Amino acid sequence: MPAIIRHLTATGLIDPGLTADSLADAARHEPADGVYTIANTFETFKTLRLDAHLDRLQDSARRAGVTLTLDRGALRSALRAMIAEAGYGAVRFKITASNAVPNTLLLAIEPFKPLAASIYADGVKVVSALGAARHDPAAKTSAWMHDRKAIEDALPPGTFTALLLDGDGVILEGISSNFYAVLDGELRTASAGMLPGIAQQVVFAVAPEVIAIRRKAITLADVPRCTDAFITSASRGIVPVVAIDAMTIADGAPGAVTRALRRHYAAYVAAHLEEL
């Protein structure tokens, strides 16, 4: 099923006549100077922390110099209308703003396809990407979305994603996710040099019930001593990481802390869904 693309203007939704196979394909219709956010719905019309997504979108616009006036009520209504029209059930959606088309949001939706259960059960392998950090990591920009494609296209077979490192080997984040590791009994994650994630907010809310959090990134040299690792993103939740480059995390299976956090994360989602 194809992606559906609409423009949201001050007068309502407009069909621009653009086509795309997916949200990734829809990116070719987006200006390079844009800022965006991606999320998904649950049970067709329910969302999780949508206002947090919109807060970050507005912050990204401010950082990138994009003029953005956001009518949240109109946006919610427009997304609901698109979802109803599509008949896809739960969807993954993208909201893009740009100075190239002022006072207009580009909205795109596609059917939501969760990751295979085996990925959560078995974990994923990732690789490091030295020196590939974003120019302004706190802004979610279309420019980075296009830049990261080169990294994604170069991933070795069987690799889920890449982790961005600074010049000292500090692990900052994934190319579209936040990264965490358990080291010396603490949950470690970067406090700077990365995009604060919406799923990360959920992790910070539930993690104290499981483990202490320390906002300090690990380095690549720390990996052999880690007992757990995982990445998070809004549409994927917590994804266990079992190997980084040629280094296996602990016994090569999702760790106990990761499994516990996944249970708490799922409970949080169930308790905090809201109608679009």
C-alpha positions in Angstrom: 0.0 0.0 0.0 1.5 3.4 -1.0 2.2 6.4 1.2 -0.4 9.2 1.1 0.9 12.8 0.9 -1.1 15.9 1.6 -0.3 19.6 2.2 -1.8 21.2 5.3 -2.4 24.9 4.7 -4.3 27.6 6.6 -7.3 26.7 4.6 -7.1 22.9 5.2 -5.8 19.8 3.5 -4.7 19.9 -0.2 -3.8 17.0 -2.4 -0.6 18.1 -4.2 -0.7 15.1 -6.6 2.5 13.6 -5.2 3.1 9.9 -5.1 5.4 7.7 -3.1 5.8 4.0 -2.2 6.7 4.8 1.5 7.7 7.5 3.9 11.3 7.0 2.8 10.3 7.4 -0.8 8.2 10.5 0.1 11.4 12.2 1.2 12.3 13.0 -2.4 9.4 15.5 -2.4 10.7 17.3 0.7 12.8 20.5 0.6 16.4 20.1 1.9 15.9 22.9 4.5 13.1 21.1 6.3 12.6 19.9 9.8 10.4 16.9 10.6 9.1 14.4 13.1 8.0 10.8 12.6 5.6 8.8 14.8 3.0 6.1 14.6 -0.5 5.5 15.7 -1.9 2.7 17.8 -5.4 1.1 17.3 -5.8 3.4 14.3 -6.4 6.8 16.0 -4.4 6.7 19.2 -0.9 8.3 19.7 1.8 8.4 22.3 3.3 11.7 23.4 2.3 13.5 20.2 2.7 16.9 21.9 6.3 16.0 22.8 6.9 15.3 19.1 5.4 18.7 18.2 7.5 20.4 20.9 10.6 19.0 19.4 9.5 19.9 15.9 9.1 23.5 16.9 12.5 23.4 18.7 14.1 21.9 15.6 12.5 24.7 13.5 13.9 27.4 15.8 17.4 25.9 15.7 17.3 25.5 11.9 15.8 29.0 11.2 12.6 27.6 9.9 9.5 29.8 10.4 6.9 27.6 11.9 3.4 28.5 13.1 1.8 25.3 14.4 -2.0 24.9 14.9 -2.0 21.7 16.8 -5.7 21.2 16.7 -5.8 21.6 12.9 -2.9 19.2 12.6 -4.5 16.5 14.7 -7.7 16.8 12.7 -5.8 16.7 9.4 -3.9 13.5 10.4 -7.2 11.9 11.6 -8.9 12.7 8.3 -6.0 11.2 6.3 -5.9 8.1 8.4 -9.7 7.7 8.0 -9.4 8.2 4.2 -6.6 5.7 3.8 -8.2 2.9 5.7 -4.8 1.5 6.7 -5.6 1.1 10.4 -2.5 2.0 12.4 -0.1 4.2 10.5 3.3 5.7 10.6 3.2 9.4 9.9 5.7 12.2 9.1 5.2 15.9 9.6 7.6 18.2 7.7 8.0 22.0 7.8 10.2 24.1 5.6 10.8 27.8 4.7 10.6 26.7 1.0 6.8 26.3 1.5 5.9 28.7 4.3 2.7 28.2 6.3 2.4 24.7 4.8 3.1 21.4 6.4 3.8 18.3 4.3 2.0 15.3 5.9 2.7 11.7 4.8 1.3 8.5 6.1 2.0 4.8 5.4 0.7 1.6 7.0 2.5 0.9 10.3 4.5 -2.3 10.1 6.1 -3.3 13.4 9.4 -5.0 13.5 9.4 -8.8 13.4 9.0 -10.4 16.9 12.3 -12.2 16.2 14.2 -8.9 16.2 13.1 -8.2 19.8 13.7 -11.8 20.9 17.1 -12.2 19.3 18.5 -8.6 19.2 20.4 -6.9 16.4 23.9 -6.3 15.2 25.1 -2.7 14.6 28.3 -1.1 13.4 30.1 2.1 14.4 30.5 5.1 12.1 33.4 7.3 13.2 33.0 11.0 12.4 29.5 10.8 11.0 27.8 13.0 13.7 25.2 15.5 12.6 26.0 19.2 12.3 23.4 20.2 14.9 22.3 17.0 16.6 19.5 18.7 18.6 17.6 19.6 15.4 15.8 16.9 13.4 16.5 18.2 9.9 15.7 16.9 6.4 19.4 17.6 5.5 20.5 14.9 8.0 17.9 12.5 6.7 19.4 12.8 3.2 23.0 12.7 4.6 22.4 9.5 6.6 21.3 7.6 3.5 24.9 7.2 2.4 25.6 5.5 5.8 22.6 3.3 5.5 23.5 2.3 1.9 27.0 1.2 3.1 25.8 -1.0 6.0 27.2 -4.5 5.8 24.7 -7.3 5.2 22.9 -8.4 8.4 23.5 -5.1 10.1 20.5 -3.3 11.5 21.9 0.3 11.8 25.0 2.3 12.6 26.1 4.1 15.7 27.6 7.6 15.4 30.9 8.2 17.2 32.8 11.4 17.9 36.6 11.7 17.4 37.3 10.1 20.8 35.2 7.0 20.1 32.3 8.2 22.3 29.1 6.5 21.2 26.6 9.4 20.7 23.5 7.8 19.1 22.2 5.7 16.2 21.5 7.3 12.8 17.8 7.4 13.7 17.7 6.3 17.3 19.2 6.8 20.8 21.7 4.3 22.2 22.1 2.9 25.7 24.4 0.4 27.4 24.6 -1.1 30.9 28.0 -0.7 32.3 29.1 -1.3 35.9 25.4 -1.6 37.0 24.3 1.7 35.5 22.2 2.5 32.4 24.5 4.8 30.4 23.5 7.1 27.5 24.8 10.3 26.0 23.8 13.7 27.4 25.0 15.8 24.5 25.9 15.4 20.9 22.7 13.6 20.1 19.0 14.2 19.3 16.8 13.8 22.4 14.3 11.1 21.5 10.6 10.8 22.4 11.1 7.1 23.1 14.0 8.2 25.3 11.6 10.2 27.4 9.7 7.0 28.1 12.9 5.1 29.0 13.9 7.9 31.5 10.4 7.6 33.0 10.4 3.8 33.5 14.1 3.0 34.0 14.5 4.1 37.7 12.2 1.1 38.5 14.8 -1.2 37.0 18.3 0.4 37.1 20.0 3.7 37.9 20.5 6.1 35.0 23.8 7.9 34.3 23.8 10.5 31.5 27.3 9.8 30.3 28.0 8.1 27.0 30.2 5.0 26.9 33.1 4.7 24.4 33.7 2.0 21.9 36.5 0.7 24.2 33.9 0.1 26.9 31.8 -2.2 24.8 33.5 -5.5 25.9 32.5 -4.7 29.6 28.9 -3.9 28.9 26.2 -6.4 30.0 23.3 -4.9 27.9 22.9 -2.6 25.0 19.9 -1.3 23.1 18.5 1.5 20.9 15.2 3.3 21.0 13.0 5.2 18.5 9.4 6.2 18.6 8.1 3.7 16.1 10.3 0.8 17.3 10.4 1.2 21.0 13.4 -0.7 22.7 15.4 -2.8 20.3 18.1 -5.0 21.9 21.6 -4.7 20.5 23.7 -7.9 20.8 26.9 -6.9 18.9 28.7 -3.8 17.9 31.2 -4.2 15.1 32.9 -7.5 15.9 32.3 -7.2 19.7 29.5 -9.3 21.2 27.6 -7.9 24.1 27.8 -10.3 27.1 26.5 -13.7 25.9 25.1 -12.4 22.6 21.5 -12.4 23.7 19.2 -9.5 24.9 20.2 -8.9 28.5 18.0 -9.0 31.6 17.9 -5.2 32.0 16.8 -4.7 28.4 14.1 -7.3 28.8 12.8 -5.7 32.0 12.8 -2.3 30.4 10.9 -3.6 27.4 8.2 -4.8 29.8 8.0 -1.5 31.6 8.1 0.4 28.3 5.1 -1.6 27.0 3.2 -1.0 30.2 3.9 2.8 29.9 2.6 2.8 26.3 -0.6 1.0 27.3 -1.3 3.4 30.1 -0.5 6.6 28.2 -2.1 6.3 24.7 -4.4 9.2 23.8 -6.8 9.9 21.0 -5.5 11.8 18.1 
